[in-house]
Amino acid sequence: MDIVTAGWHCKAQRPSVVAERPSLKLNSQMEDMSENQEHGTTQPELVKPITLTPEEHSRFWSKVNKNGPIHSTNPNLGCCWIWIAGSWGRGYGAFSFRGSQIKSHRLSYLTERGPIHESTPFVLHSCDVRLCCNPSHLFLGTYADNSNDMCSKGRHRTATGDDHYLRLNPERILSGSDLPHSKLTETIVEEIRATKFSSRFTQHDLAKQLHVTDGTISMILKRKTWKHVK
């Protein structure tokens, strides 16, 4: 019996993005400055607002889930608009735009809010969700604002133990199908473990049908991954 026809449905695979970090200089209109990075001494120039073509507008917003989570401590912010396509290694959404890569939340700000000024070069998140593209959750900040925001949320490099960001904000820990690039769901993982003592499928059969590696199936069965699933 084919596993997929027996009710095994993988999550839609999302496009990947080249992991190598591009130059900070994207072009004359866009400056890709990372939030909470080690800051240099050169201030970026004014980044002008961007007007998307209808095709660009459709392509960009098709990669955004506007029914994301509501901030647990500040529900008045409303839903986050979560980027569901490729992302940078630092956890920000990445969008291929006119021959360059730009962070999705920066493009959202430039198209929906306005220019990014030299004095406030960073686009910060009031919701503290890096994949969020909701323009109402975005605001501009200075180097000092960016640094203070990083430290207040426990993301500075010296934060350890009870002061660590994830200790202070456990609701921000993503796992399982909440991860943007997860190919499996909790239901599928339960089914994988249910076949552990079945002779119907080998680990290789499961991996092939679910488009994952044999090692992924092995780690699930050994409960070294997806530990939150019983």
Helices and strands as residue ranges (DSSP letters): H 54-61, E 64-65, G 75-77, E 82-83, E 94-97, E 100-103, H 104-112, E 122-125, G 135-137, E 138-141, H 143-152, G 161-163, H 165-168, G 170-172, G 176-178, H 186-194, H 203-210, H 214-221
